[in-house]
Amino acid sequence: MKLDIEGRIALVTGADSGIGKETARCLLAEGVRVAISDQPGGTLQQSLADLRSFGEVVAFEADVTKLDSVRALYGQVRAALGEPDILVNAAGVTGATGDFVEVDDDGWLETLNINLMGAVRMAREAIPAMRAKKWGRIVLIASEDGVQPYIDELAYCASKAGIINLAKGLSKAYGCDNVLVNTVSPAFIATPMTDAMMEKRAAEKGVSFDAAVQSFLEEERPGMTLKRRGRPQEVAAMIAFLCSERASFVNGSNMRVDSGSVTTI
């Protein structure tokens, strides 16, 4: 299926690995000119090197928790490629975890600042130009946790619920300008974030990494009927569709890519 977005300009955050990197790859394959971004000190330059053979791509470090950094990022993207038509905000962290009464304010605020306020800052910078052009696509990465909370990661769950609500509100505010805003909610995807979770679980239980994954699926995610972690490419395919002309009547939706993990309809 042709997505009819060749020549569009996209900005993808959280793109030094995982879902963000694979989304950039999908968009490049469709002829989109892509700017990738992630926080300083990561593997962004390696991601850039890996993606160069797929199309026109540039990379800029930025910290989504800092407004000045976000504004500087947009300035760099505009200078290098032009005004973004597409924003995919994949930047995020697991954040503070543990028993609710033991997670302090700093843990909550850091998680919300990165996951929720990072999306707010990125979208706020993108929307004016999209409205002026009467064409825009914004995809915010949420999670199954946004509608199905888990008691040991409530800060993350709340931040992702906020993402879903934010996107719905933005879709109502700017859909009339053909700026379409949607969310994608993955569940237990094979990314560096879940790798770290499983390495910690393996150490705590004294088992192998693969055994930790299987026990997590059985004990914590019984609704995932495929009984495996998802692949970043499987999430990226949905994101790329939402960025396309093929999704021109999809607005304010939350697309689950979760192997059936969410048990409600």
C-alpha positions, 0 to 999 in steps of 0.5 A: 500500500502506497502511503502517498507521503513522499516528500513530506518532512517528519520529526521523530523523537526517541529515535536512537533505538526501538520504536522511534528508530523503526518508525523513522525507517518506515517513513524513509522507505516511503520517501519522507525526509526525516529528522530524528532526535533523542537526548544527549549521551545516547546512540543517536549517531549510530541510529543516523548511520544505520538509517542513512541508506534508506533516505534523507535523514538528519539527527539532532540531540534534544531534551524534551523536558526543556522548552529551550531545547525543544525550540532549538530542535525545531529551529535545527529541523527547519534549517535542515529540512523545512517545517515538519508535516509529521510529528511522532513523539516516541520519547519516553521512560518507564520512570518511577516504579514500586509501591505507590506509597514509596514513590516520592514527588520527584519520581512522579514529576520526572516521569510526567515531565518526560512522558506527558509534558515532553509530548505537550512541548513537542506538539505545541511547537509543531501545530501552528505551521501544520495549521497554516499548511492545512496538513499535519499528522501527529502520533503520540506514543501511549501504552496499554498502561494508559487504559489498563494500569499496573500497580507497580508503575502508576506514574508511567500509567498516569502519564500514558493516560494523559497522552491519550487524553491529550491527543483526543483533545488536540484532535478535537481542537485542530482536526478542522485544520486537517491536523490529525492527532492519534495515539498508538498504544503498544504492549511489551515491545522488544526495546531497550526499555523492556530489555532493561526491565527483563534483565532486572527481573532475570537477576532478581529471579536468578533465571535467564533473560528468556525465562524472565520474558516468559514468566513475565508474559505468564504472570503479568501479561496473560492477555497477550495471546501471541505469547511473545514480545512485540517487534518495533517494526510491528508498532512502526507500521501502524505509526506510519499508516497514521502519518499517511494519506491512507489515514485521512479520516482517522483522528483522535483514535488510540490504536492498540498494538498489544497482542490482545493485552488490554482485556476491555473493549 
